[in-house]
């Protein structure tokens, strides 16, 4: 025989020791609503929908802004590389132009570097007891101009000239009693090119560290 299970009777409202209400049953759901209540529910639902749509729009806007920021960052990196490449090309072109101009100037005035050096070395060579000038196939004109420059610098002794075929046009070597000076335009441009390469590499390195 099946035993009947009896449901325990619950009052719903629970009172505390002092007679105050501790809990009460939830009110049953309403089955009928007044027009004002319906309008209030509609407005609340509409507001919730608008808030949800606004939140989704803000999320989409945030994602779009992040995408734009990422694209701008990539574009900036490409622009930085392009600027660096343009700057490097400009430096190379300037160096080539300087070499061409210097070569043309040395063709026209091969004695200019030597006479300028003798003028700058005036205090050094003035008390010297000997002065030896070496250049590649020194011409009579170069010798005459060098002797004149040495006299103008204060040197009163005889000037000795030696052929130095390994020196380029415009290059020279000056040797006196207590010192020596030389000039090689090709080596000057090599040193200048090396310094420019180091400067460009250092700039590229700092730019890459900045955008990491």
C-alpha positions in Angstrom: 0.0 0.0 0.0 1.4 3.4 -1.1 1.8 5.8 1.8 0.5 9.3 1.1 3.0 12.1 1.5 1.5 15.1 3.2 2.8 18.6 2.3 3.8 20.6 5.3 1.7 23.7 5.8 3.6 27.0 5.6 2.2 30.3 6.7 4.4 32.2 4.3 4.9 35.2 6.6 7.6 34.6 9.3 7.6 36.7 12.4 10.6 37.3 14.6 10.8 37.1 18.4 9.7 40.7 18.8 6.8 40.2 16.5 8.4 42.0 13.5 8.1 40.4 10.1 11.3 38.6 9.1 10.1 37.4 5.6 6.9 37.3 3.7 6.0 35.4 0.6 6.5 37.0 -2.8 3.4 38.6 -4.3 1.8 36.5 -7.0 2.5 37.8 -10.6 -0.1 40.2 -11.8 -2.4 39.0 -14.5 -3.9 42.4 -15.3 -2.2 45.8 -15.8 -3.6 49.2 -16.0 -2.8 51.3 -19.1 -0.4 53.4 -17.0 1.4 50.3 -15.8 1.7 49.0 -19.4 3.1 52.3 -20.5 5.6 52.2 -17.6 6.7 48.7 -18.5 7.0 49.7 -22.2 9.2 52.7 -21.4 11.4 50.6 -19.1 11.9 47.9 -21.8 12.6 50.6 -24.4 15.2 52.2 -22.1 16.8 48.9 -21.4 17.0 48.2 -25.2 18.4 51.6 -25.9 21.1 51.1 -23.2 22.0 47.7 -24.6 22.2 49.1 -28.1 24.3 52.1 -26.9 26.6 49.7 -25.1 27.0 47.6 -28.2 27.6 50.7 -30.3 30.3 51.9 -27.8 32.0 48.6 -27.9 32.0 48.6 -31.7 33.3 52.2 -31.7 36.1 51.2 -29.3 37.0 48.3 -31.5 37.1 50.5 -34.6 39.3 53.1 -32.8 41.7 50.4 -31.7 41.9 49.1 -35.3 42.6 52.7 -36.5 45.2 53.1 -33.8 46.9 49.8 -34.9 46.7 50.8 -38.6 48.2 54.3 -37.7 51.0 52.6 -35.8 51.8 50.4 -38.7 51.6 53.3 -41.1 53.8 55.4 -38.8 56.4 52.7 -38.8 56.3 52.5 -42.6 56.5 56.3 -42.8 59.5 56.4 -40.5 61.3 53.8 -42.7 60.5 55.8 -45.8 61.8 59.0 -44.2 65.0 57.2 -43.1 65.5 55.8 -46.6 64.9 59.2 -48.1 67.3 60.8 -45.7 69.9 58.2 -46.4 69.5 58.7 -50.2 69.8 62.4 -49.7 73.0 62.0 -47.7 74.5 59.7 -50.4 73.6 62.2 -53.1 75.1 65.1 -51.2 78.3 63.1 -50.6 78.6 62.2 -54.3 78.0 65.8 -55.2 80.6 67.0 -52.8 83.1 64.5 -54.3 82.4 65.7 -57.8 82.7 69.4 -56.8 85.9 68.7 -54.9 87.4 66.8 -57.8 86.5 69.6 -60.2 88.0 72.2 -57.8 91.2 70.2 -57.5 91.5 69.9 -61.3 91.3 73.6 -61.5 93.4 74.5 -58.5 95.5 71.5 -57.5 97.8 73.8 -55.5 95.1 75.2 -53.3 95.1 72.6 -50.4 99.0 72.8 -50.2 99.2 76.6 -50.1 96.4 76.8 -47.6 98.1 74.2 -45.4 101.4 76.1 -45.5 99.6 79.3 -44.5 98.0 77.5 -41.6 101.4 76.0 -40.5 103.1 79.3 -40.5 104.1 79.2 -36.8 105.3 75.6 -37.1 107.5 75.9 -40.2 108.8 79.4 -39.6 111.8 78.2 -37.4 112.3 75.0 -39.3 115.7 74.2 -40.9 114.3 72.1 -43.7 111.0 71.7 -45.5 110.1 68.8 -47.8 106.9 68.9 -49.8 105.7 65.7 -51.5 103.0 65.5 -54.1 102.0 63.4 -57.1 104.1 64.6 -60.0 104.5 68.2 -58.7 104.4 70.7 -61.6 106.6 73.8 -61.9 103.5 75.9 -61.2 102.8 74.0 -58.0 106.4 74.3 -56.9 106.5 78.1 -57.5 103.2 78.6 -55.6 104.3 76.4 -52.7 107.6 78.2 -52.4 105.8 81.6 -52.4 103.3 80.3 -49.7 106.2 79.0 -47.6 107.9 82.4 -47.7 104.6 84.2 -46.9 104.3 81.8 -43.9 107.8 82.9 -42.6 110.0 80.0 -43.8 113.2 81.4 -45.3 115.0 78.2 -46.2 115.0 76.1 -49.4 112.1 73.9 -50.2 112.6 70.4 -51.3 110.1 68.7 -53.6 109.5 65.0 -54.0 107.3 63.0 -56.2 104.7 60.8 -54.3 102.8 58.9 -57.1 100.5 57.2 -54.6 98.9 60.6 -53.6 95.8 61.7 -55.5 95.5 65.1 -57.1 95.4 67.7 -54.5 97.0 65.4 -51.9 100.3 66.3 -50.3 102.7 65.6 -47.5 104.7 68.3 -45.7 107.7 67.4 -43.5 109.7 69.9 -41.5 112.3 69.6 -38.7 109.9 68.9 -35.9 106.7 67.7 -37.5 104.7 66.4 -40.4 101.4 67.1 -42.0 99.5 65.4 -44.8 96.3 65.6 -46.8 94.6 63.0 -48.9 91.2 64.0 -50.2 90.2 60.4 -50.9 90.8 59.4 -47.3 88.9 62.5 -46.1 85.8 61.4 -48.1 86.2 57.8 -46.8 86.3 59.0 -43.2 83.3 61.3 -43.9 81.3 58.5 -45.5 82.1 56.2 -42.5 80.9 58.9 -40.1 77.7 59.5 -42.0 77.0 55.7 -42.1 77.4 55.5 -38.3 75.1 58.5 -37.8 72.4 57.0 -40.0 72.7 53.6 -38.3 72.5 55.2 -34.9 69.4 57.1 -35.9 67.7 54.0 -37.3 68.5 52.1 -34.1 67.0 54.8 -31.9 63.9 54.9 -34.1 63.4 51.2 -33.9 63.8 51.3 -30.1 61.2 54.1 -29.9 58.6 52.1 -31.9 59.0 48.8 -30.0 
